[in-house]
Amino acid sequence: MSCDYRVMVGPDYIIGLNESQLGVAAPFWVKDMMLNTIGHRQTELALQMSTLFTADEAFHAGLVDKVVGTREECLDAAHAVVSGLASIPSEAVHMSKMRMRQPTLDKLVTRKAADIDYFISYIMEPGVQEPMGRYLQALKNKSKKKSK
């Protein structure tokens, strides 16, 4: 979400934040990046419901800028955008980007220590540990089934 341009290969892949399924709320800085990318209501719903978007859904929500069919097309599209950006004076690109992103970055920097303390306390709560434990056990069971 902090990339200058986001290209996704579809339709076989998904993108999103599914932390709430594990009993974990996304940190404020992840929420803020998503909010800046897809807007308030889409972010609220996506975070609460652990939405994993298909490539087309991600494009329509604004989570990605372009959907392509192959890895090669993805690289070509990204290269085209980078080439375009390279033709613009870098200071103008940088200043434009920072004017959009500076408030979010400032908030992250000023709240870093408090966020770390909060996250450590939060993640150790039984109501968070229990669903996470079930999820890890499910992954372990899935891995055992594949190896048989």
PEWOKA-V424960 format. One record per residue. N is the residue number from 1. SS is DSSP state (a for helix, b for strand, c for the rest). D_LAST is the distance of its C-alpha to the last C-alpha in whole Angstrom. Layout:
N_SS_D_LAST, N_SS_D_LAST
This chain:
1_c_38, 2_c_40, 3_c_40, 4_c_43, 5_c_41, 6_c_38, 7_b_36, 8_b_33, 9_b_31, 10_c_30, 11_c_29, 12_c_25, 13_c_26, 14_b_27, 15_b_29, 16_b_30, 17_c_30, 18_c_28, 19_a_29, 20_a_31, 21_a_28, 22_a_27, 23_c_30, 24_c_32, 25_c_35, 26_c_35, 27_c_37, 28_a_41, 29_a_41, 30_a_38, 31_a_39, 32_a_43, 33_a_41, 34_a_39, 35_a_43, 36_a_45, 37_a_42, 38_a_42, 39_c_45, 40_a_45, 41_a_44, 42_a_41, 43_a_40, 44_a_40, 45_a_38, 46_a_35, 47_a_35, 48_a_36, 49_a_33, 50_c_31, 51_c_31, 52_b_29, 53_b_31, 54_b_30, 55_a_32, 56_a_35, 57_a_35, 58_a_35, 59_a_38, 60_a_40, 61_a_40, 62_c_41, 63_c_38, 64_c_38, 65_c_41, 66_b_39, 67_b_36, 68_b_35, 69_c_33, 70_c_32, 71_a_31, 72_a_34, 73_a_36, 74_a_35, 75_a_37, 76_a_40, 77_a_40, 78_a_40, 79_a_42, 80_a_45, 81_a_45, 82_a_45, 83_a_48, 84_a_50, 85_a_50, 86_a_51, 87_c_54, 88_c_55, 89_c_57, 90_a_54, 91_a_56, 92_a_56, 93_a_53, 94_a_52, 95_a_55, 96_a_54, 97_a_50, 98_a_51, 99_a_54, 100_a_51, 101_a_48, 102_a_51, 103_a_51, 104_a_47, 105_a_47, 106_a_50, 107_a_48, 108_a_45, 109_a_47, 110_a_50, 111_c_47, 112_a_44, 113_a_45, 114_a_45, 115_a_42, 116_a_40, 117_a_42, 118_a_41, 119_a_37, 120_a_37, 121_a_38, 122_a_37, 123_a_33, 124_c_34, 125_c_35, 126_a_33, 127_a_33, 128_a_31, 129_a_29, 130_a_27, 131_a_26, 132_a_25, 133_a_23, 134_a_21, 135_a_20, 136_a_19, 137_a_17, 138_a_16, 139_a_15, 140_a_13, 141_a_11, 142_a_10, 143_a_9, 144_a_7, 145_a_5, 146_a_6, 147_a_4, 148_c_0
